[in-house]
Amino acid sequence: MGAMSIWHWLIVGALALVLFGGKGKISDLMGDLAKGIKSFKKGMAEDDDKSQQPAVETPRTIDQGSAQPVASAPQVKPAGTPEAPAQTGKVG
C-alpha cells in the first residue's frame, strides 16, 4: 500500500470542495479570511515604510511672553501630624 490510497485522495478532495468550492457559507468565510490576511500584510508593509523614514522634529523654543503662572495648591497636612497650638500673644 502506498503513502496515499484512493480513499485518502477522495477525503482530501471532499475537504477542499467543502472549504473552497460551491456557494456555501464556508467558501465565503474562507474568502473573507483571505481578504483579512491581505489587508493585514498591507498594513504591516505600510508600518515598515513609516518606520524607515527618519522622524524629523522641529526644534522647540520657549516663548517668554506666553508663560502662565501656575497657581499653587493649598497646603494639606498629613492625617497623623499634631496641630500646633494657636498663639494668642499672652505670655505665661
Secondary structure, DSSP 8 states (H G I E B T S, - for coil): --SS-HHHHHHHHHHHHHHHSTTSHHHHHHHHHHHHHHHHHHHHHHHHHHHHS----------STT------------TTS-------S---
